[in-house]
């Protein structure tokens, strides 16, 4: 059952380090040309997963398939050099004793390509990463950002089956990091290479991914598009790890399965409506405990009441001016609440309100 | 494998056996994946076993097994009962106490003056302390014999002439003379260890104490002293071990002077008729003592209290000695004079004199002693050739094997890989004479009389130097640099060749030159293993000395001293300033 469109497939991947289950039964398939980001805190198993795909770690269980061929199980594994992959490392790993050309051309030299072809392809790769003409430079003469570009050119020059990136931007300065995000995105779209990317930086993940895989404690929490991950988190962990959110716990008062809505009674004020996955709402009955995630930007402060949710009164605890917005920290019946307002036009007490579409029920 | 909580007899051994089996399983698993890599690594481990485990095991075996193959304590009993061995033991212990004390008395104040005061001529002092250490004590001894032999020694003649003494003032052929020479060559161990520690100490520790109101003296006693204590102790420990392991100087003085230390006793036990089992029974306790010292040091240094020492180095404020700084320099100059200038000057003049006792006058100065370098009726030409062949091949193979060992330890997950470090450090702890006896017993039937047996012995004893430098080197290479090569399509061997070796080049060259340097002057093992035709330079010196041709011994010694200093200068050039002071 080889699916032409599937590039990489992980089936029940497992890896233990001593007693720790670093990767605990992961299933994932990545389509041709897709950009998938593994996102999670340090120690969640994302790097172990990536290094298993690269061939530096042998799994203790499960299988890894590349282009429909098994490349690693607990018994056999194809060494890294036979996998036809490109990889960009966290510390660039640009070889300091080789100049840019020698770094980038390495894979082609090993493949014993004709010298002319090597020169052409290296030129093209350097052009793609905007380093044309720097072939003679040594890494010591380049900035961190330029070294990262060399690493990228080196990884893509041989047109590998897949590109792996292990926190490639984490060593760059904040400004450069932001710039490189978009460049990487653009590059990925231009060359259409299947990409597996590891990061703990949620913004990076949101920018770069076609799909994000949120991981925690060796397991996958959710696999979805960036907007789904952000707007409709499947679990507590996803909701709190990706972006800032307000969690409100309460009980089911009423359900409206056809509209995917549920009415929640909680201690903040009058019961309100929240939306959620229909299959989940179908299982809920009156009185079931549930949690609702409310993004700060979904909350309107002192505005006209929208939808059928009642306003809630809140005390202002603190405010922080952040240039384009003001962050408010509210106290609602003893619970901390975060929200954003455009200007300082508010008093000690505010009235908040939100649309039921933007309040999301979590399992 | 169930883990046992109670300590049962033999559980230690079965633990080793278990680890051995798991390590073997790892090798087989690795072989299935990467046959070439694991074949090479496995071969390196086998060679280590042949070089180290096999002779060491035989040494132990000979000391506790009787000719019929039964266990016996007879050899140890005989060793303890023999008066001459007991006296040698006493002498060795005397050296083990006096030498480190003397080295501390010289090395500590010098280190403080060089690292913490405004004394002039610091570089000069460092350089000559380095030379004192690099020149083998055996070579220095010949200079001292020229100066302090009871009747013909030039200093004695000088004192008799000037003060009208009726008998010679100094006699170098004594235990006191030996201790003096060893102190003059080993004090740099303390000096360099402590001055490096003072130089690397973050000055903010001391500044913080000053800032809180402690005076200079109080700061020195409560902050500086405790922080350099580990360096002081490791320097002193090396002095003890080197004093116990010294062979050349005690042999050159002790045989004519009629006294022995343990190492020279081991040598005489090997001479006809060879008593291997007694030699082994003398050597084994030294080995245990040495290993125990190193373990205690490791345990002591491993205690976390001293881990703060690796702060960032900075410029500590120098103590202004005022006019005393010239007195300080005078003191250092005094030590340098007696550790390098006087004995080396004596050696050089001796190498030019036409006869040993001749007055130092220009008309007695000749170059004919140096004719031995061109006359193949002497063993000199052959010995130089042998020394160079041995040193070049030892250095080359040690570095190659060293790469395999540091790879196993730093880059694989093979169970039991830590034992590679242990085995290599065993050979470091082995006094050269003891290692020589082990190699002799182990390989006498196969290789005796050829250069090969010397080569095996050199390899076994010098591997730690390659290991230490290469391990430092590979630790500085980020693994990602190597992984990037694999991902790009390079096999393991190709990656080692393209990435690892080029990045370790400096460490490899330093290790190569140092091993070359110490092999070039090796005496303790060579003297046991060399046969007519396979003598090395140091053996040639020893034989000239033994035959009473002291001027000829001096001429070859001048060459050895020159090569010793030159090679270390080269190593320093390669490594860059300060890189060699880590050890």
Interface residues (C-beta under 8 A of the other chain):
Chain A: X54 X55 X56 X77 X79 X80 X81 X83 X84 X85 X86 X87 X89 X90 X91 X93 X95 X96 X97 X106 X107 X110 X111 X151 X154 X155 X158 X164
Chain B: X33 X34 X478 X480 X481 X483 X484 X485 X486 X487 X488 X489 X490 X491 X492 X494 X498 X499 X502 X503
